[in-house]
Amino acid sequence: MMEIDSDRFRLSIPLGDALAFAMGWSDLGYEEPSDGMRHVVGALALDALEQEEQWREASIARSCLEQKWPNGFSL
């Protein structure tokens, strides 16, 4: 039987702060956050919006993130 990894991650900061960080408008106190960190937080923010069934907001956030990170962000 194959064991399935069941680790789950969730956003633990306010959604607005997460989106601002993902867009590069905030550093959340990090001295030099990487693009990868911003992408992960953006993905978690999108997941939170979709879990709350805020489809329109999720669509807008996804579009903004894809415009900000055209070569590195796509879900």
WOKA-V874406 format. One record per helix or strand of 2 or more residues. SS is the DSSP state (2 for helix, 1 for strand). FROM is the first residue (numbers start at 0). TO is the last residue. If there is no record, write none. Layout:
# WOKA-V874406
<<SS/FROM/TO> <SS/FROM/TO>>
This chain:
# WOKA-V874406
<<2/14/22> <2/34/50> <2/54/67>>
